[in-house]
């Protein structure tokens, strides 16, 4: 018996005739990974960030902002920003909601003076359920 007897007549012998691995099986996996990436980018929670011109003062303790209904930003020159609009402190009584459980997140620039902060707080409509939180940046 010849060692080539198992080969059919006309068949080419090639010792390097191994099947080349294909990446066709990876395409569905790549598609799923991209779909998951897009899903989590769209479904992820996007937090509103303060204006980049505001430099928050530093503190050792931070409190989580949960249930904030109104967001105010005190700029370094004492101007107030509410929903992207610049306002005078006197105009706050007209735009801020007065009612039950009003919560205000106050982002004051660290370069703003205490007098600016006092003027702003004095113009916020007061009620028994008004909660004002002053946000700072964690000291490193």
C-alpha positions as CSV (number, residue, x, y, z in Angstrom):
1,X,0.0,0.0,0.0
2,X,1.3,3.3,-1.1
3,X,1.3,6.2,1.4
4,X,-0.5,8.3,-1.3
5,X,-3.2,5.7,-1.9
6,X,-5.8,7.5,0.2
7,X,-5.7,10.5,-2.1
8,X,-7.8,10.5,-5.1
9,X,-6.2,10.8,-8.5
10,X,-5.7,14.4,-9.5
11,X,-5.9,15.8,-6.0
12,X,-3.1,18.3,-5.3
13,X,-1.0,17.7,-2.2
14,X,-0.2,20.9,-0.3
15,X,1.1,20.5,3.2
16,X,0.2,24.2,3.9
17,X,-3.4,23.6,3.0
18,X,-4.9,24.5,6.4
19,X,-8.1,26.4,6.6
20,X,-7.5,30.1,7.2
21,X,-9.4,31.4,10.2
22,X,-12.1,33.9,9.2
23,X,-13.3,36.8,11.2
24,X,-16.9,36.4,9.9
25,X,-17.9,35.0,13.2
26,X,-16.8,38.2,15.0
27,X,-19.1,40.6,13.0
28,X,-22.3,39.8,15.0
29,X,-20.4,40.3,18.3
30,X,-19.0,43.6,17.1
31,X,-22.5,44.7,16.1
32,X,-23.9,43.8,19.5
33,X,-21.1,45.7,21.3
34,X,-21.7,48.8,19.3
35,X,-25.5,48.6,19.8
36,X,-24.9,48.3,23.6
37,X,-22.5,51.3,23.5
38,X,-25.1,53.4,21.7
39,X,-27.9,52.3,24.0
40,X,-26.0,53.3,27.2
41,X,-24.8,56.6,25.7
42,X,-28.5,57.5,24.9
43,X,-30.1,56.0,28.0
44,X,-27.4,57.4,30.5
45,X,-28.3,60.1,32.8
46,X,-27.1,63.5,31.8
47,X,-26.6,66.0,34.7
48,X,-26.8,69.7,34.2
49,X,-23.4,71.3,34.8
50,X,-22.9,74.8,36.1
51,X,-21.8,77.5,33.7
52,X,-18.1,77.0,33.0
53,X,-17.4,80.6,33.9
54,X,-18.4,79.8,37.5
55,X,-15.5,78.7,39.8
56,X,-17.1,77.0,42.8
57,X,-15.4,77.5,46.2
58,X,-13.9,74.4,47.8
59,X,-15.2,72.6,50.9
60,X,-14.6,69.3,52.7
61,X,-18.2,68.0,52.8
62,X,-20.5,67.5,49.8
63,X,-24.2,66.9,49.8
64,X,-25.9,65.1,46.9
65,X,-28.3,67.2,44.8
66,X,-31.5,65.2,45.0
67,X,-34.9,66.6,44.2
68,X,-33.7,70.0,43.1
69,X,-36.5,71.9,41.4
70,X,-34.8,75.2,40.8
71,X,-31.3,76.0,39.9
72,X,-29.7,79.4,40.4
73,X,-26.2,80.5,39.5
74,X,-24.5,83.5,41.1
75,X,-21.8,84.9,38.8
76,X,-18.6,86.6,40.1
77,X,-20.0,90.1,39.4
78,X,-23.2,89.5,41.4
79,X,-25.5,88.7,38.4
80,X,-27.9,85.8,38.6
81,X,-28.4,83.2,36.0
82,X,-31.7,81.3,35.9
83,X,-32.5,78.8,33.1
84,X,-29.7,80.3,31.0
85,X,-31.0,83.8,31.3
86,X,-29.2,86.6,33.2
87,X,-31.5,88.3,35.7
88,X,-31.3,91.0,38.4
89,X,-31.8,89.7,41.9
90,X,-35.0,91.8,42.1
91,X,-36.6,89.8,39.3
92,X,-36.3,86.5,41.2
93,X,-39.7,87.0,43.0
94,X,-41.4,87.0,39.6
95,X,-39.7,83.8,38.2
96,X,-39.2,81.6,41.2
97,X,-42.0,79.2,42.2
98,X,-43.5,79.9,45.6
99,X,-45.2,76.9,47.1
100,X,-44.8,73.7,48.9
101,X,-41.4,72.1,49.2
102,X,-39.5,74.5,47.0
103,X,-35.9,73.4,46.7
104,X,-33.2,75.7,45.3
105,X,-29.7,74.7,44.2
106,X,-27.4,77.7,44.4
107,X,-24.1,77.6,42.5
108,X,-22.2,80.6,43.7
109,X,-18.9,81.6,42.1
110,X,-16.1,81.5,44.7
111,X,-15.1,85.0,43.6
112,X,-18.5,86.5,44.3
113,X,-18.7,88.5,47.5
114,X,-20.7,87.8,50.6
115,X,-22.8,90.9,49.9
116,X,-23.8,89.5,46.4
117,X,-24.8,86.2,48.1
118,X,-26.8,88.1,50.8
119,X,-28.6,90.2,48.2
120,X,-29.5,87.2,46.2
121,X,-30.8,85.2,49.2
122,X,-32.8,88.3,50.4
123,X,-34.7,88.4,47.1
124,X,-35.7,84.8,47.1
125,X,-39.4,84.5,48.0
126,X,-39.6,83.0,51.4
127,X,-41.9,80.3,52.6
128,X,-41.8,77.8,55.4
129,X,-40.8,75.0,53.0
130,X,-38.0,76.7,51.0
131,X,-34.8,74.7,51.0
132,X,-31.7,76.5,49.7
133,X,-28.5,74.4,49.1
134,X,-25.2,76.1,48.4
135,X,-23.0,73.9,46.2
136,X,-19.2,73.9,46.4
137,X,-16.4,71.9,44.9
138,X,-14.7,69.2,47.0
139,X,-11.3,70.4,48.4
140,X,-8.4,68.2,47.3
